[in-house]
């Protein structure tokens, strides 16, 4: 059942005062539940790939084999 905001306001205004107060308190409670931050996710610590490559290969520079192959195909 879909109700527009205007229709909902009309229905709430038509409620007796105690019922209207209960409704508004329930809406505020729902809003508070949504505001509470959910459990924060832990920050992922990614490995330092560049530092690892430097440890393994040192200062050596390797050719980009994909570019070399493309140049060979173009020729």
C-alpha positions in Angstrom: 0.0 0.0 0.0 1.5 3.3 -1.1 0.5 6.5 0.6 1.7 10.0 -0.4 3.2 12.3 2.2 0.2 14.6 2.1 -2.2 11.7 2.7 -0.1 10.5 5.6 0.0 14.0 7.2 -3.8 14.2 6.9 -4.2 10.7 8.5 -1.9 11.7 11.4 -3.7 15.0 11.9 -7.0 13.0 12.2 -5.6 10.9 15.0 -6.5 11.7 18.6 -3.7 13.5 20.5 -2.4 10.5 22.5 -2.3 8.3 19.3 -0.6 11.1 17.3 2.1 11.4 20.1 2.7 7.7 20.0 3.1 7.8 16.2 5.5 10.7 16.3 7.6 9.1 19.1 7.8 5.9 17.0 8.9 7.8 13.9 11.6 9.6 16.0 12.8 6.3 17.4 13.1 4.9 13.9 15.1 7.9 12.8 17.5 7.5 15.8 18.1 3.9 14.9 19.1 4.9 11.4 21.4 7.6 12.6 23.4 5.3 14.8 26.5 4.3 12.9 26.8 0.7 12.1 29.8 -1.2 13.1 32.8 0.5 11.5 34.7 -1.6 9.1 38.3 -2.2 9.7 40.7 -0.4 7.4 42.4 -2.8 5.0 46.2 -2.6 5.0 47.3 -3.5 1.5 50.8 -4.8 0.9 53.4 -2.4 -0.6 53.9 -4.0 -4.0 56.4 -1.5 -5.1 58.6 -1.9 -2.1 58.5 -5.7 -2.5 59.5 -5.5 -6.1 62.4 -3.3 -5.2 63.5 -5.8 -2.6 63.3 -8.6 -5.2 64.6 -7.0 -8.3 66.6 -4.0 -7.0 67.0 -1.1 -9.5 66.7 -3.3 -12.6 64.1 -2.1 -15.2 62.3 -4.7 -17.2 60.8 -4.0 -20.6 57.1 -3.9 -20.9 56.6 -7.1 -22.9 53.0 -6.1 -24.0 54.3 -3.0 -25.7 57.2 -4.8 -27.3 54.8 -7.4 -28.7 52.4 -4.7 -30.0 55.4 -3.0 -31.7 56.3 -6.3 -33.3 52.8 -6.9 -34.5 52.5 -3.4 -36.0 55.7 -3.8 -38.0 
